[in-house]
Amino acid sequence: MSSSHSTSRRIQARLRRRPAGDQSGDTVWLFDLDNTLHDASHAIFPAINRLMTAYVARVLGCDDATASRVRVDYWQRYGATLLGMIRHHGVDPADFLRAAHEFPELADMVRVRRGLAAHLRRLPGRKIIVTNAPQAYARAVLDIAGISHCFERVIAIEQMWVHGHLRPKPDRRMLRRLLAQSGIAPHRAVLVEDTLSHLKRYAGTGIRTAWVTGYLRTIAPSRPHVVAAPEASGSRGDAAVRSTLDAEDRQHASHAAQEHSVTLVAAESQVPPAAGATGLSPQSQPENAPRVRARVPNRPAYVDIKVQSMHQLQQRLRRTGS
Ligand SMILES: [Mg+2]
């Protein structure tokens, strides 16, 4: 048996994990936006970091260097600069997100691969955007990319409040509630994401996962202000949060080595990189630092399918007849 044939059979088996009689048309695709459908690494994320630093400097009344340190510190402690700014400075999340996503030149910053709309259209099933970015930004990016018509809804961070707390991805309760409200059985949903820590967090929830690697870079952050946060981050102390993260790391120790490079790539390392290993954290890399394509490891067990692009995803599904 050729290796390509056996690969195809394995993919087929993974994607067929659905009840008998369930048709592919019943699949509901939950698409991340940044670095999944378009390349946010080259211009947008560095700009978000700049805007966010300026916002922190305004609120704290400090210089940019201090603000940048605070931004990175909150990101490391809470998984999101925004969550730290809410907790310690009572900022209005809508105001923060609006300020961090104001791009007069957005049209020049969005990069998509040719044929994206056609590839998305050929994927059978409903399609929903689920992004930790604000609604207005997400809709603007979709319009510029020419793919707004491909999606029935945009779930943005404004729709991710659960019991009075902001619960962005990868919060499980938020996604469970979203699916329940939309009448989507978890086994029908496929989360399509570049952020490995998000996919890992949703392992065991019944949702299938597709990991998109084509836009990962070694330096540019994948989601600078909202990244993997433990579910208990809003209600427990920092020590408990760190302990939760440590426990999760131990639990997934078998994947730790291969994931290390990717968490750096995605700037979503839940634990700061060891001193001397890579120098600065990705969040504090100079904006003009060279960006090179990531060395992407093999597919972890909790990822159902790994693809570089929407084109490849659509081709794989067509090949397997799913
Ligand atoms: Mg992303």
Boltz pocket constraint, residues with backbone or C-beta under 6 A from the ligand:
constraints:
  - pocket:
      binder: B
      contacts: [[A, 32], [A, 33], [A, 34], [A, 35], [A, 36], [A, 193], [A, 194], [A, 195], [A, 222], [A, 223]]
      max_distance: 6.0
